[in-house]
Amino acid sequence: MDFSTILGIILAFGLILAAILSGSTLMVFIDAPSMMIVGGGTLGALLVHYPFEEVKRGISIARKTFLHKKIPPTQLIGLLTDIAGKARKEGLLSLQSVAKEVEDPFLVKGLQMAADGHEPKVLEEMMAREIDYIRERHESGAEIFTALGTYAPAMGMVGTLIGLVQMLQSMEDPSSIGPAMAVALLTTLYGSVAANVVFLPMVGKLKTRSQYEILKKELIVEGMNSILAGENPRVMEQKLHAYLQPKDRQSVFNKGK
C-alpha cells in the first residue's frame, strides 16, 4: 500500500473541502449537469482516443499508484551477491535450483537462461530487449492518464461555454441565470480538480514507479553479466552499487563488523 498517494489525495481534497465549507455549504458546489459534462465527456474522449482494451488496462495500471510492493535495491543486490557466491562454488547449473526460490519473474528468466548455457551476450541482449518492451508498456500506461488530464479541463471549458450560452439565452428570466452560471463555473472547477489533483499526479507516480522497476531490472542484467563472468561477489557488489546513490550503498560483506 502506497500511503503517500492516499495521504496526498486526502490532503488535497480535504483542504479543498475545508475551503468550500469555510464560505458556503457543500451543496452549492454539487451540480449534476456539470458532473455529466466533465465525467461523461472525458470518458467519451478517452474511448475515442484509445481502444477499449487499453482503457480497461488503464484501470489495472491505476491500482499501481495505490498498491505497490517496494523491494529496496540493496536487498536485490544482496540476493544477487548470494547467487554469485553460490554460482562460483557450485557452478552455473546450481542456478536452476535457485530460480525455484526466487519470486521476481525477470530474475528467474535470467537464472534459467544462465543455467541452460546461453552465451552472456545473448542473455544480455534478450533481457535488455525485454526491458525496452517494459519501458514502452509503462509509458503507454502513463499516457492514458496524461490524456485524461488533458481532456478533463477541456471538457470543463466545454461545460463553461454551454453554461454561458444558456445564460445568454435566458437573460430576460433572472431566475434561470443562476443555474446556467453554476454549470459554466462548476464544470471548469471539476475539470481542473480532476486533472491537477488526480490524473496528472498519477502520471508522475507511474513514471516514478517505472523508473524504479527499470532500475531493478538493470541491476539484474548487470548482476547476471557478473555471475556469468565468474566475478568475485565483492567486485560485483561494487559494480551494482554504482547504480545507487552513495547514501543507499550498504555492503553485505560489512555486516557484523
BALUM-476461 format. One record per atom (N, C-alpha, C, CB): residue in three letters; z, y, x. Coordinates in steps of 0.1 Angstrom, whole numbers, padded with zeros to 4 digits, always signed. Atoms other than C-alpha are relative to their C-alpha. Glycine has a CB too. Example, Ala and Ser with C-alpha at 12.3 -4.5 7.8 and 13.67 -1.06 7.14 Angstrom:
! residues 2
Ala+0000-0012+0009;Ala+0078-0045+0123;Ala+0000+0012+0009;Ala+0012+0000-0010;Ser+0000-0011-0009;Ser+0071-0011+0137;Ser+0008+0011-0008;Ser-0014+0005+0004;
//
This chain:
! residues 257
Met+0000-0012+0008;Met+0000+0000+0000;Met+0000+0012+0009;Met+0012+0000-0010;Asp+0001-0012-0008;Asp-0010+0034+0014;Asp+0008+0011-0008;Asp-0015+0004+0002;Phe-0008-0009+0007;Phe+0018+0057+0004;Phe-0005+0015+0002;Phe+0015-0001+0006;Ser+0005-0013-0002;Ser+0001+0088+0019;Ser-0010+0004-0011;Ser-0006+0002+0014;Thr+0010-0002+0011;Thr-0027+0085-0007;Thr+0008+0003-0013;Thr-0010-0011-0002;Ile-0008-0002+0013;Ile-0002+0081-0036;Ile+0008+0013+0001;Ile+0009-0012-0002;Leu-0008-0013-0001;Leu+0020+0109-0023;Leu-0008+0012-0001;Leu+0008+0000+0014;Gly+0009-0011+0000;Gly-0009+0132-0018;Gly-0005+0003-0015;Gly-0012-0002+0008;Ile+0005-0002+0014;Ile-0022+0127-0054;Ile+0012+0005-0009;Ile-0005-0013-0006;Ile-0011-0005+0008;Ile+0013+0131-0069;Ile+0004+0014+0004;Ile+0012-0009+0003;Leu-0004-0014-0004;Leu+0020+0162-0048;Leu-0010+0010-0006;Leu+0000+0001+0015;Ala+0011-0009+0005;Ala-0014+0178-0057;Ala+0001+0002-0015;Ala-0014-0005+0004;Phe+0000-0002+0014;Phe-0013+0171-0094;Phe+0014+0005-0005;Phe-0003-0014-0007;Gly-0014-0005+0004;Gly+0025+0178-0096;Gly+0001+0015+0002;Gly+0010-0007+0009;Leu-0001-0015-0002;Leu+0021+0213-0081;Leu-0009+0007-0010;Leu-0004+0003+0014;Ile+0009-0006+0010;Ile-0009+0220-0104;Ile+0007+0000-0014;Ile-0013-0008+0000;Leu-0007+0001+0013;Leu+0011+0208-0134;Leu+0011+0010-0001;Leu+0005-0014-0002;Ala-0011-0009-0001;Ala+0041+0229-0123;Ala-0005+0014-0002;Ala+0008-0001+0013;Ala+0006-0013+0001;Ala+0019+0260-0120;Ala-0004+0003-0015;Ala-0012+0002+0009;Ile+0004-0002+0014;Ile+0005+0254-0155;Ile+0012+0002-0009;Ile-0008-0013-0005;Leu-0012-0001+0009;Leu+0039+0249-0171;Leu+0008+0012+0002;Leu+0009-0013+0002;Ser-0008-0013-0002;Ser+0053+0280-0155;Ser-0005+0012-0008;Ser-0001+0003+0015;Gly+0005-0012+0007;Gly+0030+0302-0175;Gly-0005-0004-0015;Gly-0012+0005+0007;Ser+0004+0003+0013;Ser+0020+0282-0206;Ser+0003-0015-0003;Ser-0015+0002-0002;Thr-0002+0014+0003;Thr+0021+0248-0223;Thr-0012-0008+0006;Thr+0001-0003-0015;Leu+0011+0009-0005;Leu+0000+0218-0210;Leu-0011-0001-0010;Leu+0006-0014+0003;Met+0011+0001+0010;Met-0019+0216-0243;Met-0011+0010+0001;Met+0007+0000-0014;Val+0010-0010-0002;Val-0036+0248-0235;Val-0012-0004+0009;Val+0006+0013+0005;Phe+0010+0004-0010;Phe-0054+0231-0206;Phe-0006-0014-0003;Phe+0007-0001+0014;Ile+0006+0013+0005;Ile-0064+0199-0226;Ile-0011+0003-0010;Ile+0010-0009-0005;Asp+0011-0002+0009;Asp-0098+0201-0241;Asp-0010-0011+0000;Asp-0008+0014+0004;Ala+0009+0012+0000;Ala-0118+0170-0252;Ala-0014+0003+0003;Ala+0002-0006-0014;Pro+0014-0002-0004;Pro-0153+0185-0251;Pro-0002+0003+0015;Pro-0005+0012-0008;Ser+0001-0002-0015;Ser-0147+0197-0215;Ser+0001-0013+0007;Ser+0011+0010+0004;Met-0001+0013-0007;Met-0135+0163-0205;Met-0012-0009-0002;Met+0012-0008-0006;Met+0012+0008+0002;Met-0165+0147-0221;Met-0012+0005+0009;Met-0004+0001-0015;Ile+0011-0005-0008;Ile-0189+0170-0203;Ile+0002-0004+0015;Ile-0001+0015-0001;Val-0002+0003-0014;Val-0173+0165-0169;Val+0000-0015+0003;Val+0013+0007+0005;Gly-0001+0014-0002;Gly-0164+0129-0172;Gly-0013-0008-0003;Gly+0011-0006-0008;Gly+0012+0007+0003;Gly-0195+0117-0190;Gly-0012+0004+0008;Gly-0003+0002-0015;Gly+0011-0005-0007;Gly-0219+0139-0172;Gly+0001-0005+0015;Gly+0000+0015+0000;Thr-0002+0005-0014;Thr-0205+0129-0137;Thr-0004-0015+0001;Thr+0014+0002+0005;Leu+0002+0014+0000;Leu-0206+0092-0146;Leu-0015-0003-0002;Leu+0008-0007-0010;Gly+0014+0002+0002;Gly-0241+0095-0160;Gly-0009+0003+0012;Gly-0004+0009-0012;Ala+0007-0004-0012;Ala-0254+0113-0130;Ala+0001-0010+0011;Ala+0004+0014+0005;Leu-0002+0010-0011;Leu-0239+0087-0107;Leu-0008-0013-0003;Leu+0015-0004+0000;Leu+0008+0012+0004;Leu-0256+0059-0127;Leu-0015+0002+0003;Leu+0002-0004-0014;Val+0014-0003-0004;Val-0289+0077-0122;Val-0003-0001+0015;Val-0004+0014-0006;His+0001+0000-0015;His-0283+0081-0085;His+0001-0014+0006;His+0011+0009+0006;Tyr-0002+0014-0006;Tyr-0271+0045-0078;Tyr-0003-0011-0010;Tyr+0014-0001+0006;Pro+0001+0012+0009;Pro-0279+0011-0092;Pro+0014-0004-0005;Pro-0006-0012+0008;Phe-0013+0003+0007;Phe-0252-0003-0115;Phe+0009-0008+0009;Phe-0003-0007-0013;Glu-0008+0009-0009;Glu-0241-0029-0089;Glu+0007+0008+0010;Glu-0009-0011+0006;Glu-0006-0009-0010;Glu-0235-0001-0064;Glu+0012+0007-0006;Glu-0010+0009+0006;Val-0010-0008+0007;Val-0214+0018-0089;Val+0012-0010-0002;Val-0004+0005-0014;Lys-0011+0010+0001;Lys-0193-0014-0096;Lys+0007-0002+0013;Lys-0005-0013-0006;Arg-0005+0002-0013;Arg-0189-0019-0059;Arg+0009+0012+0004;Arg-0011-0002+0011;Gly-0008-0012-0003;Gly-0175+0017-0057;Gly+0014-0001-0005;Gly-0007+0012-0006;Ile-0013+0002+0005;Ile-0146+0006-0078;Ile+0009-0008+0009;Ile+0000-0007-0014;Ser-0007+0008-0010;Ser-0136-0020-0053;Ser+0003+0007+0012;Ser-0007-0013+0003;Ile-0002-0008-0012;Ile-0141+0004-0025;Ile+0012+0010-0002;Ile-0013+0008+0004;Ala-0010-0010+0003;Ala-0118+0029-0042;Ala+0014-0006+0002;Ala-0001+0005-0014;Arg-0013+0006-0002;Arg-0089+0004-0040;Arg+0004+0001+0014;Arg-0001-0015-0004;Lys-0003+0000-0014;Lys-0091+0006-0002;Lys+0008+0013+0004;Lys-0012-0001+0009;Thr-0007-0012-0003;Thr-0077+0041-0004;Thr+0015-0001-0004;Thr-0006+0012-0007;Phe-0014+0003+0005;Phe-0045+0027-0021;Phe+0005-0012+0007;Phe+0000-0001-0015;Leu-0005+0013-0005;Leu-0043-0008-0008;Leu-0006-0003+0014;Leu-0003-0012-0009;His+0006+0002-0014;His-0047-0013+0030;His+0011-0006+0009;His-0005+0014+0006;Lys-0009+0007-0010;Lys-0031-0037+0054;Lys-0003+0004+0014;Lys+0000-0016-0002;Lys+0003-0005-0013;Lys-0029-0020+0087;Lys+0006-0008+0011;Lys+0004+0015+0001;Ile-0005+0008-0011;Ile-0026-0041+0118;Ile-0001+0009+0012;Ile-0008-0013+0002;Pro+0001-0009-0012;Pro-0017-0020+0149;Pro-0009-0005+0010;Pro+0014+0002+0006;Pro+0009+0004-0010;Pro-0043-0021+0176;Pro+0007-0007+0012;Pro-0008+0012+0006;Thr-0008+0006-0011;Thr-0015-0030+0201;Thr+0002-0015-0004;Thr+0013+0007+0002;Gln-0003+0014+0005;Gln-0008-0062+0180;Gln-0013-0008+0002;Gln+0004+0000-0014;Leu+0013+0007-0002;Leu-0045-0071+0182;Leu-0003-0003+0014;Leu-0012+0008-0006;Ile+0001+0001-0014;Ile-0046-0065+0219;Ile+0009-0011+0005;Ile+0003+0013+0008;Gly-0009+0010-0004;Gly-0016-0087+0223;Gly-0005-0014-0004;Gly+0014+0002-0006;Leu+0006+0013+0004;Leu-0033-0115+0203;Leu-0011-0004+0009;Leu-0005+0001-0014;Leu+0012+0003-0009;Leu-0065-0112+0224;Leu+0005-0004+0014;Leu-0009+0012+0001;Thr-0005+0003-0013;Thr-0044-0113+0256;Thr+0005-0015+0000;Thr+0011+0010+0004;Asp-0005+0013+0001;Asp-0027-0145+0244;Asp-0011-0010+0000;Asp+0009-0002-0012;Ile+0011+0009+0001;Ile-0060-0161+0236;Ile-0007-0001+0014;Ile-0010+0006-0010;Ala+0006+0000-0013;Ala-0074-0151+0270;Ala+0008-0009+0010;Ala-0001+0014+0006;Gly-0008+0009-0008;Gly-0045-0168+0287;Gly-0002-0015-0003;Gly+0015+0004-0001;Lys+0002+0014+0004;Lys-0050-0200+0267;Lys-0014-0005+0004;Lys+0001-0001-0015;Ala+0013+0004-0004;Ala-0087-0200+0274;Ala-0001-0003+0015;Ala-0010+0011-0004;Arg+0000+0002-0015;Arg-0081-0197+0312;Arg+0007-0013+0004;Arg+0006+0012+0007;Lys-0008+0012-0004;Lys-0056-0226+0312;Lys-0007-0012-0006;Lys+0014+0001-0006;Glu+0005+0012+0007;Glu-0073-0250+0287;Glu-0015+0000-0002;Glu+0007-0001-0013;Gly+0014+0000+0001;Gly-0109-0239+0287;Gly-0005+0006-0013;Gly-0006-0014+0001;Leu+0005-0006+0012;Leu-0132-0224+0260;Leu+0001-0008-0012;Leu-0014+0005+0003;Leu-0001+0009+0012;Leu-0131-0254+0238;Leu+0013+0001-0007;Leu-0002-0015+0005;Ser-0012-0001+0007;Ser-0095-0247+0231;Ser+0000+0011-0011;Ser+0011+0003+0010;Leu+0002-0011+0009;Leu-0107-0216+0212;Leu-0003-0005-0014;Leu-0011+0010+0004;Gln+0003+0006+0014;Gln-0118-0239+0183;Gln+0013-0002-0008;Gln-0007-0014+0002;Ser-0013+0001+0007;Ser-0081-0247+0175;Ser+0006+0013-0002;Ser+0009-0009+0008;Val-0006-0013+0002;Val-0071-0211+0180;Val-0006+0007-0012;Val-0003+0009+0012;Ala+0007-0006+0012;Ala-0097-0200+0154;Ala+0005-0004-0013;Ala-0015-0003+0001;Lys-0006+0005+0012;Lys-0080-0221+0128;Lys+0013+0008-0004;Lys+0003-0014+0000;Glu-0013-0007+0002;Glu-0048-0200+0132;Glu-0002+0015-0002;Glu+0009-0003+0011;Val+0003-0015+0000;Val-0065-0165+0132;Val-0004+0004-0014;Val-0010+0004+0010;Glu+0003-0005+0014;Glu-0068-0145+0099;Glu-0013+0009+0000;Glu+0012+0007-0005;Asp+0011-0009+0000;Asp-0094-0120+0110;Asp-0013-0007+0001;Asp+0001+0010+0012;Pro+0013+0007+0000;Pro-0129-0133+0100;Pro-0009+0003+0012;Pro-0007+0002-0013;Phe+0008-0004-0011;Phe-0146-0113+0127;Phe+0004-0006+0013;Phe+0000+0015+0001;Leu-0005+0007-0012;Leu-0124-0127+0154;Leu-0003-0015-0001;Leu+0015+0003+0002;Val+0002+0015+0002;Val-0127-0162+0140;Val-0015-0003+0004;Val+0003-0004-0014;Lys+0014+0002-0003;Lys-0165-0159+0142;Lys-0003+0001+0015;Lys-0009+0011-0007;Gly+0001-0002-0014;Gly-0163-0147+0178;Gly+0005-0012+0008;Gly+0006+0012+0005;Leu-0006+0012-0006;Leu-0140-0176+0188;Leu-0008-0012-0002;Leu+0014-0002-0005;Gln+0008+0012+0002;Gln-0161-0202+0172;Gln-0013+0000+0008;Gln-0004-0001-0015;Met+0012-0001-0008;Met-0193-0189+0189;Met+0003-0003+0014;Met-0006+0014-0002;Ala-0004+0002-0014;Ala-0175-0189+0222;Ala+0003-0015+0003;Ala+0012+0008+0004;Ala-0003+0015-0002;Ala-0162-0225+0217;Ala-0013-0008-0001;Ala+0010-0004-0011;Asp+0013+0007+0001;Asp-0198-0235+0207;Asp-0009+0001+0012;Asp-0007+0004-0013;Gly+0008-0001-0013;Gly-0211-0224+0241;Gly-0010+0011+0000;Gly-0006-0013+0003;His+0010-0011+0001;His-0231-0193+0231;His+0002+0009+0013;His+0002+0009-0012;Glu+0000-0009-0011;Glu-0241-0171+0260;Glu+0008+0013-0003;Glu-0014+0003+0005;Pro-0007-0013+0003;Pro-0219-0139+0264;Pro-0009+0011-0005;Pro+0006+0005+0013;Lys+0009-0010+0005;Lys-0249-0117+0259;Lys-0004-0002-0014;Lys-0013+0001+0009;Val+0004+0003+0014;Val-0260-0134+0227;Val+0012+0002-0009;Val-0004-0015-0001;Leu-0012-0003+0008;Leu-0224-0133+0214;Leu+0002+0015-0002;Leu+0012-0007+0006;Glu-0002-0015+0001;Glu-0221-0096+0221;Glu-0010+0006-0009;Glu+0000+0006+0014;Glu+0010-0006+0008;Glu-0254-0088+0205;Glu+0002-0003-0015;Glu-0014-0005+0005;Met-0002+0004+0014;Met-0246-0107+0173;Met+0012+0007-0006;Met+0002-0015-0001;Met-0012-0007+0005;Met-0212-0092+0170;Met-0002+0015-0001;Met+0012-0002+0009;Ala+0003-0014+0000;Ala-0225-0057+0178;Ala-0009+0003-0012;Ala-0007+0005+0013;Arg+0009-0002+0012;Arg-0252-0061+0151;Arg+0008-0001-0013;Arg-0011-0011-0001;Glu-0009+0001+0011;Glu-0225-0071+0126;Glu+0008+0013-0002;Glu+0009-0012+0000;Ile-0007-0013+0000;Ile-0205-0040+0135;Ile-0009+0011-0006;Ile+0005+0004+0014;Asp+0009-0010+0006;Asp-0236-0019+0127;Asp-0002-0001-0015;Asp-0014-0001+0007;Tyr+0001+0002+0015;Tyr-0240-0035+0093;Tyr+0013+0004-0007;Tyr-0003-0015-0002;Ile-0013-0004+0006;Ile-0203-0030+0086;Ile+0001+0015-0001;Ile+0012-0006+0008;Arg+0000-0015+0000;Arg-0206+0007+0095;Arg-0009+0005-0011;Arg-0004+0005+0014;Glu+0009-0005+0011;Glu-0236+0011+0072;Glu+0006-0002-0014;Glu-0013-0008+0002;Arg-0006+0002+0013;Arg-0218-0005+0043;Arg+0011+0009-0003;Arg+0006-0015-0001;His-0011-0010+0002;His-0188+0017+0048;His-0005+0014-0003;His+0009+0001+0013;Glu+0006-0013+0002;Glu-0210+0048+0050;Glu-0006+0001-0015;Glu-0011+0003+0010;Ser+0006+0000+0013;Ser-0228+0038+0018;Ser+0011+0001-0011;Ser-0009-0012-0003;Gly-0011-0001+0010;Gly-0195+0033+0000;Gly+0006+0014-0001;Gly+0011-0010+0004;Ala-0005-0014+0000;Ala-0182+0067+0011;Ala-0010+0010-0007;Ala+0003+0005+0014;Glu+0010-0009+0006;Glu-0215+0083-0001;Glu+0002+0000-0015;Glu-0014-0005+0004;Ile-0002+0000+0015;Ile-0207+0072-0037;Ile+0010+0011-0004;Ile+0005-0014-0005;Phe-0010-0010+0003;Phe-0176+0094-0037;Phe-0004+0014+0004;Phe+0014-0004+0006;Thr+0006-0013-0003;Thr-0194+0122-0020;Thr-0009+0005-0011;Thr-0008-0001+0013;Ala+0009-0004+0012;Ala-0219+0121-0049;Ala+0009+0004-0011;Ala-0009-0012-0004;Leu-0009-0003+0011;Leu-0190+0121-0074;Leu+0006+0014+0003;Leu+0011-0010-0001;Gly-0006-0013-0004;Gly-0175+0151-0055;Gly-0010+0011-0002;Gly+0005+0000+0014;Thr+0011-0010+0002;Thr-0209+0169-0058;Thr-0003+0002-0015;Thr-0012-0004+0007;Tyr+0004-0001+0014;Tyr-0217+0161-0094;Tyr+0011+0006-0009;Tyr-0003-0014-0005;Ala-0011-0004+0009;Ala-0182+0168-0109;Ala+0000+0016-0001;Ala+0013-0004+0006;Pro+0000-0015+0002;Pro-0182+0206-0101;Pro-0013+0005-0006;Pro+0001+0007+0014;Ala+0013-0003+0006;Ala-0219+0207-0111;Ala+0001-0001-0015;Ala-0012-0008+0006;Met-0002+0003+0014;Met-0210+0192-0145;Met+0009+0011-0006;Met+0005-0014-0003;Gly-0009-0011+0005;Gly-0182+0218-0147;Gly-0008+0013-0003;Gly+0010+0002+0011;Met+0008-0012+0002;Met-0208+0246-0143;Met-0009-0002-0012;Met-0009+0002+0012;Val+0008+0003+0012;Val-0230+0229-0170;Val+0009+0003-0012;Val-0005-0014+0000;Gly-0009-0003+0011;Gly-0200+0230-0193;Gly+0003+0015-0002;Gly+0013-0008+0002;Thr-0002-0014+0000;Thr-0194+0266-0184;Thr-0011+0007-0007;Thr+0003+0006+0014;Leu+0012-0006+0006;Leu-0229+0275-0194;Leu-0001-0003-0015;Leu-0013-0005+0007;Ile+0000+0004+0014;Ile-0226+0256-0226;Ile+0010+0008-0008;Ile+0003-0015-0002;Gly-0010-0008+0007;Gly-0194+0274-0235;Gly-0004+0014-0001;Gly+0013-0001+0008;Leu+0004-0014+0001;Leu-0209+0308-0227;Leu-0011+0002-0010;Leu-0005+0005+0014;Val+0011-0001+0011;Val-0240+0301-0249;Val+0007-0001-0013;Val-0010-0012+0002;Gln-0007+0001+0013;Gln-0217+0290-0277;Gln+0008+0013-0004;Gln+0010-0012-0001;Met-0007-0012+0002;Met-0196+0321-0272;Met-0009+0012-0004;Met+0008+0004+0012;Leu+0010-0011+0003;Leu-0226+0345-0272;Leu-0006-0001-0014;Leu-0010+0001+0010;Gln+0006+0002+0013;Gln-0240+0329-0304;Gln+0010+0003-0011;Gln-0005-0014-0001;Ser-0010-0001+0011;Ser-0207+0334-0323;Ser+0008+0013+0003;Ser+0009-0012+0000;Met-0007-0013-0002;Met-0198+0370-0312;Met+0005+0006-0013;Met-0008+0009+0008;Glu-0004-0006+0012;Glu-0196+0380-0348;Glu+0012-0006-0006;Glu-0012-0001-0010;Asp-0011+0007+0005;Asp-0169+0355-0355;Asp+0011-0001+0011;Asp-0004-0015-0005;Pro-0010+0000-0011;Pro-0139+0363-0333;Pro+0008-0013+0001;Pro+0010+0012-0002;Ser-0008+0012-0001;Ser-0121+0331-0342;Ser-0007-0011+0008;Ser+0003-0005-0014;Ser+0007+0010-0007;Ser-0148+0310-0325;Ser-0002+0003+0015;Ser-0014-0003-0007;Ile+0002-0004-0015;Ile-0148+0329-0292;Ile+0009-0007+0009;Ile+0001+0015+0001;Gly-0010+0007-0008;Gly-0116+0313-0280;Gly-0004-0014+0004;Gly+0013+0000-0007;Pro+0003+0013-0004;Pro-0126+0277-0282;Pro-0012-0001+0009;Pro-0003-0008-0013;Ala+0012+0000-0009;Ala-0160+0284-0267;Ala+0003+0004+0014;Ala-0011+0009-0006;Met-0004-0005-0013;Met-0144+0303-0238;Met+0008-0011+0007;Met+0008+0013-0001;Ala-0008+0011-0006;Ala-0120+0274-0233;Ala-0009-0011+0006;Ala+0009-0007-0011;Val+0009+0010-0005;Val-0149+0250-0229;Val-0006+0005+0013;Val-0011-0004-0010;Ala+0006-0006-0011;Ala-0165+0274-0205;Ala+0009+0000+0013;Ala-0004+0015-0003;Leu-0009+0000-0012;Leu-0135+0277-0182;Leu+0006-0013+0004;Leu+0012+0010-0003;Leu-0007+0013-0003;Leu-0118+0243-0185;Leu-0010-0010+0006;Leu+0006-0006-0013;Thr+0009+0009-0006;Thr-0150+0224-0176;Thr-0001+0003+0015;Thr-0014+0000-0006;Thr+0000-0003-0014;Thr-0151+0243-0143;Thr+0013-0004+0007;Thr-0002+0015+0002;Leu-0013+0004-0006;Leu-0114+0236-0137;Leu+0000-0015+0002;Leu+0011+0004-0010;Tyr+0000+0014-0001;Tyr-0118+0199-0145;Tyr-0009-0005+0012;Tyr-0004-0007-0013;Gly+0009+0004-0010;Gly-0148+0196-0122;Gly+0005+0003+0014;Gly-0013+0006-0002;Ser-0005-0004-0013;Ser-0132+0214-0093;Ser+0012-0009+0004;Ser+0004+0015+0000;Val-0012+0009-0003;Val-0099+0194-0096;Val-0004-0014+0004;Val+0010+0000-0012;Ala+0004+0014-0002;Ala-0117+0161-0098;Ala-0007-0001+0014;Ala-0010-0004-0011;Ala+0007+0001-0012;Ala-0139+0169-0068;Ala+0010+0002+0012;Ala-0011+0010+0001;Asn-0008-0004-0012;Asn-0113+0185-0045;Asn+0014-0006+0001;Asn+0002+0015+0000;Val-0013+0006+0000;Val-0082+0166-0054;Val-0002-0016+0001;Val+0009+0003-0012;Val+0002+0014+0000;Val-0097+0131-0059;Val-0011-0005+0008;Val-0001-0004-0015;Phe+0012+0006-0006;Phe-0132+0124-0049;Phe-0003+0003+0015;Phe-0013+0004-0008;Leu+0002-0003-0014;Leu-0137+0143-0017;Leu+0011-0004+0010;Leu-0002+0015+0002;Pro-0010+0006-0009;Pro-0103+0134-0002;Pro-0001-0015+0001;Pro+0014+0003-0006;Met+0002+0014-0001;Met-0111+0098-0010;Met-0011-0003+0011;Met-0004-0006-0013;Val+0011+0002-0011;Val-0143+0102+0012;Val+0007+0001+0014;Val-0011+0011-0002;Gly-0007-0001-0013;Gly-0121+0114+0040;Gly+0008-0012+0004;Gly+0008+0012+0001;Lys-0008+0012-0002;Lys-0097+0085+0036;Lys-0009-0012+0004;Lys+0009-0003-0012;Leu+0008+0011-0003;Leu-0125+0060+0035;Leu-0007+0000+0014;Leu-0011-0001-0010;Lys+0006-0002-0014;Lys-0141+0074+0067;Lys+0011-0003+0010;Lys-0005+0014+0002;Thr-0011+0004-0009;Thr-0107+0071+0084;Thr+0002-0015+0001;Thr+0013+0007-0004;Arg-0001+0015+0000;Arg-0104+0035+0073;Arg-0011-0006+0007;Arg+0000-0005-0015;Ser+0012+0006-0006;Ser-0139+0028+0085;Ser+0001+0001+0016;Ser-0013+0007-0004;Gln-0001-0002-0015;Gln-0132+0043+0120;Gln+0011-0010+0005;Gln+0005+0014+0003;Tyr-0011+0010-0004;Tyr-0100+0021+0122;Tyr-0006-0014+0001;Tyr+0012+0001-0009;Glu+0006+0013+0000;Glu-0119-0010+0112;Glu-0010-0002+0011;Glu-0007-0003-0013;Ile+0010+0001-0011;Ile-0147-0003+0137;Ile+0007-0001+0013;Ile-0010+0012-0001;Leu-0007+0001-0013;Leu-0122+0002+0165;Leu+0005-0014+0002;Leu+0012+0010-0001;Lys-0005+0013-0002;Lys-0106-0031+0158;Lys-0011-0010+0004;Lys+0006-0005-0014;Lys+0010+0009-0003;Lys-0139-0049+0159;Lys-0006+0003+0014;Lys-0012+0002-0011;Glu+0004-0003-0014;Glu-0149-0031+0191;Glu+0009-0006+0010;Glu-0002+0015+0002;Leu-0010+0006-0008;Leu-0117-0043+0206;Leu-0002-0015+0001;Leu+0014+0003-0005;Ile+0002+0014+0000;Ile-0125-0078+0196;Ile-0012-0004+0008;Ile-0002-0005-0015;Val+0012+0002-0008;Val-0160-0076+0211;Val+0003+0001+0015;Val-0011+0009-0004;Glu-0004-0002-0014;Glu-0146-0063+0244;Glu+0009-0011+0004;Glu+0006+0014+0002;Gly-0009+0011-0003;Gly-0119-0089+0243;Gly-0007-0013+0002;Gly+0011-0002-0010;Met+0008+0012-0002;Met-0144-0117+0238;Met-0008+0000+0012;Met-0009-0002-0013;Asn+0007-0001-0013;Asn-0165-0105+0267;Asn+0009-0004+0011;Asn-0006+0014+0001;Ser-0009+0002-0011;Ser-0135-0106+0289;Ser+0004-0015+0001;Ser+0013+0008-0001;Ile-0004+0014+0001;Ile-0125-0141+0277;Ile-0011-0009+0005;Ile+0003-0004-0015;Leu+0012+0008-0005;Leu-0160-0155+0283;Leu-0002+0002+0015;Leu-0012+0004-0008;Ala+0002-0002-0015;Ala-0160-0139+0318;Ala+0012-0006+0008;Ala-0001+0015+0002;Gly-0011+0006-0006;Gly-0127-0156+0325;Gly+0009+0010+0008;Gly-0005-0010+0010;Glu-0008-0010-0007;Glu-0109-0124+0334;Glu+0015-0002-0002;Glu-0004+0014-0006;Asn-0015+0001+0001;Asn-0072-0122+0341;Asn+0004+0008-0013;Asn+0006+0006+0013;Pro-0004-0007+0013;Pro-0054-0113+0308;Pro+0006+0014+0003;Pro+0011-0008-0006;Arg-0005-0014-0003;Arg-0037-0083+0326;Arg-0012+0010+0001;Arg+0008+0000+0013;Val+0012-0009-0001;Val-0072-0069+0335;Val-0006+0003-0013;Val-0010-0007+0010;Met+0005-0002+0014;Met-0084-0075+0300;Met+0008+0010-0008;Met-0001-0013-0007;Glu-0009-0009+0007;Glu-0054-0057+0286;Glu-0003+0015+0004;Glu+0014-0003+0002;Gln+0003-0013-0005;Gln-0061-0027+0308;Gln-0013+0006-0006;Gln+0000+0001+0015;Lys+0013-0004+0006;Lys-0097-0026+0296;Lys+0001+0004-0014;Lys-0011-0011+0002;Leu-0002-0003+0014;Leu-0087-0027+0260;Leu+0008+0012-0003;Leu+0006-0012-0007;His-0008-0012+0002;His-0061+0000+0264;His-0008+0013+0001;His+0011+0000+0011;Ala+0008-0012-0001;Ala-0089+0024+0273;Ala-0005+0005-0014;Ala-0012-0003+0009;Tyr+0004-0004+0013;Tyr-0098+0024+0236;Tyr+0011+0007-0008;Tyr-0004-0013-0008;Leu-0011-0006+0007;Leu-0064+0037+0227;Leu+0005+0013+0006;Leu+0012-0010-0001;Gln-0007-0012-0005;Gln-0045+0070+0231;Gln+0011-0005+0010;Gln+0005+0009-0011;Pro-0011+0004-0010;Pro-0021+0069+0261;Pro+0013-0003-0006;Pro+0002+0011+0010;Lys-0013+0002+0006;Lys+0009+0071+0238;Lys+0001-0013-0007;Lys+0004+0011-0010;Asp+0000+0013+0007;Asp-0002+0039+0220;Asp-0002-0012+0009;Asp-0011+0001-0010;Arg+0002+0011-0009;Arg-0007+0018+0251;Arg+0013-0007+0004;Arg-0007+0005+0013;Gln-0012+0008-0002;Gln+0020-0009+0252;Gln-0004-0013+0006;Gln+0008-0001-0013;Ser+0004+0012-0007;Ser+0016-0037+0277;Ser+0010-0011-0004;Ser+0001+0001+0015;Val-0008+0012+0004;Val+0028-0072+0265;Val+0006-0006+0013;Val-0009-0010-0007;Phe-0006+0005-0013;Phe+0035-0080+0302;Phe+0012+0007+0004;Phe-0011+0000+0010;Asn-0011-0008-0004;Asn+0061-0053+0305;Asn+0012-0002-0009;Asn-0003+0014+0000;Lys-0011+0003+0009;Lys+0082-0066+0276;Lys+0011-0008+0007;Lys-0005-0007-0013;Gly-0012+0007-0005;Gly+0117-0077+0285;Gly+0004+0004+0014;Gly-0003-0015+0001;Lys-0004-0005-0013;Lys+0117-0058+0318;Lys+0009+0012-0001;Lys-0013+0003+0008;
//
